[in-house]
Amino acid sequence: MTSQPATPTAGAPGDYFATTHWTVVLSAGGRGTPQSKMALEELCRTYWYPLYAYVRRQGHSKEDAEDLTQAFFARFLEKNYLEKLSSEKGKFRAFLLASLKHFLANEWDRAGRQKRGGGVAPLSLDWQDADTRFQIDPADRLSPDKLYDRAWAVTLLERVIALLAEENAAEAKARLFERLRPFLMAGSSGIPYAPVAAQLGMTEGAVRVAVHRLRRRYRELLRQEIGQTLAQPERIEEEIQALFSAFTD
């Protein structure tokens, strides 16, 4: 696999949303408000790939995994699963996997296959990219649950990097971001600053300051993104440790 952004250490708490997306869903309970429905769909659209990887690791073919994942989301977004799986409400990550396991064990045979093109797809998903990602995942030596957690962590890091890129989309900032991006990866402590400074026409000290600021913003965005999947944002550090332990076999 390609290098992943480094596991962040505890830092400034960041500027979280006053109400996280998962909290919006939970606060609505069984009422299913338009706001909670949008929040739930956004979370599912962001974190669907780990579920697909889990289903594939269970031994299903590419085509069956696509059908199962799509059928699961159709029922997940239609039914009020919140009433059935109260013990996993704290973390969206755990709740989503528990819901999938419940679906695979108890509902798939009754639901029947919702083939691609049959009915309205609840989410637009990039199946080709999913299969490519699955082929490079170390699935042969990971349990389905471990692969799910690792895929979730990778998806989270990719989203944070994408958010950083959006924030630095202006032409001048974009060039700086692309040059400094490697400093966010694991093992980046050995990367020399001097060559990058020469490329950017900056002093080495200025590059160090820019890297420090980028890493700080990276930590803030990571904590903010994780906070959106927790019912208790004060458990962010616990979730960070749990997610990044997935990178240890």
N, C-alpha and C positions, 0 to 999 in steps of 0.2 A: 504494500500500500504506500501511497505517497505520505510524506511527512505531515503530521498534524500540528496545529498550533499548540504551544506549550500549555501544560496544566497551570492555571494561574494560582498564585498564592493569595492568601487573604489580603485584601486591600481596602481602599475606600469603599463604603457601601454603595456608592453610585446613586443615581437619581431614578428610582423605580417609579413605575406607574402607580398612582394612588390606589387603583384597583386592578389587580392582575386579571388576565383573560380567564384563567381557570377559576379564580374567585368569582368572576362574573357568572360563569356557568353554575358554580355551586350555589351561589346566592339565589339564583332563580329556581333551584330545586326542580320540582315537577311542573313548574309553570311554563317552562320553555319560552321565555320571552324572545322577541326578535334580537335583542342585544346578545343574549346568551347563546342563541343559535348561531349567530355570526361568529362569536368568539370560539365556539366549539368547532365550527367548520374550519376556521383559520388554523387552530391548533392541529386538527386532523390533516389539513393540507400540508402543514409544515413537517409533521412527524409521521407520515404514513410509511415511509420506506422501512423503518425498523420492523414494522409489522409484516411487511412483505418478506423481508429477510428471515424473520422468525418462521413464517409459513414454509418458505423454501427449505429451511434447515430441518423442518419436520419431515422432509422427504417428498414434498409435492413438486410436480413439474412446474416449469415456468408458466404454462398456460393455466394450470389449475390454481397456482398461487395467485395469479392475476384475478381469476374469477372469485376465489375465496376472499381475497382482500377487498375487492370491490363490493361483493355481496355483504361482507361484514360492515363496511362503512354505510351501505344502504340501510341496514337494520340498526346500526349503532346511532345514526343520525335520526332515524325514525322513531325508535323506541326510547323509553325513559330508563336507561340502564342505571341511572344514579340511584334508583330505589333498591337495586338488587345487590350492589357491590359497595356497601358503605365503608368497608375496612380500607379500601384503596382510594378514598376520596382525597386524601392529603396530597398525593402526587399524581399528576396527570399521567406521567410515564407508567407508574404501576397500575393505575386504573385502566389505561388503554390496553395493556397487555392482559390483565385479568379479564377484561371484557372480551378480548379476542379468544382467550382460552375457553371462556364460557360459551362463546358462539361455536367454536370448533367442536366442543364436546357435546353440546346439548341442542344446538339450533340448526346446524348446517344441513343435516339430513331432512329436517322438516322444511327448511326454507327452500331447498332445491337450488340449482345453479342459476345464478343471474348472469348469463353469458354477456360478454361485451356486445353492446348494441341492443341488448334486450332490456327494455325499460330505460329510464333516465339515469345516467351515471351521476352519483352524488358529488363526485370530485373528478377533476381532470388530472390524471396522473401520468407521468412519463415512464411507461413500462420499459421502453428500450434502455433508458438510462438506468433504471432499477436493475435490469438483468446484467448490464455491464458492471455495475457496482458490486452486485452479488458475486460475480465471477472472480473479482479480485479480493473479496473478503476472505479471511482465513477461516472459512466455515468448517473445514475438515477437522479442526482441532478445537472448536468452540461448541459448547452446548447451545441449543436454541435460545435459552434465556441470556446466556453470556453474549451471544452474537447480537441479540436485540439491544442489550445495554450498550455495546460498543457502537452499533449502528446509530443509536440515539445520540451518543456523545459526538460522533463524527458529524452527524446532521446538525447538531447544535453549534459546533465550532464553525462549520461551513456557513451557517446562517449569520453568526457574529462577524465573520470576515466579510460577508456580503454587505452587512450593515455598515461596517467600517469603510468599505469601498464606496458605498453610496454617499457617506458623509464627506468623502474626499474626492467626489466626482469632478470638481472643477479641474481644469486642465493642469494647472501648476501643482495642485494638491495631489492629483491622480498620479503624476510622475513621481512625486516624492513617496507616495504610499506604495507604489509598486516596487521601488527600490528598498523601502524599509520593511516590506511585508515579510521577507525571510527571517527578520529578527523576532517575529511572533511565533516561529516554529520551535518545536522541541529540539534541544541541542543547539540553539542559536547562540549560546554564550561564546562559542569558539569562532564566530564570524567576525573578521576584522572590520573596523570602522573606516580605516583610511581609504581603501579602494572605493567604497560607497561615497565617501566625502568627495573624492576626486571626480567621480562621475556626476555628482550633483553640483559641483562647484561650491561646496560648503566646507567649513572647517570641521575637523573631526569632533571637536567639542559640540558644535551645533548639531551634528548628526546624533551624538549621544543624547542630547536633550530631546531631539525629535523622536528618537526611539523610546525614550522614557515616557514621553507624553502619549505616544501611540499605544504602548503597553498598558498604560493607566486607563486609557479610553477602552481598550480591548477588555480589560477586567470589568469595567463598569457595564459595558454592553453585555458581557457574558452573564454577569450577576442579574442584570435586568431581564435578560431572556429566560434564564432559569426561574426567576421569580414569577414569571408569567405562567409557569407550569405547576406552581405550588400553592396550596391553600394557606400555608404559613410562610411568608417570605423570610422569616427569621431562620428558617431551616436551609437557607441557600448554601452555606458552607458544607453542611452535611450532604446535600445533594451533589455538590461539586466533587467531594471525595468519593461518593458512591459511583458517580459517572466515570471518573477517571481511573477508578480501580478496574474498570472494564478493559483497560489497555494492558493489564498484567495478566498473562495466561495462567 
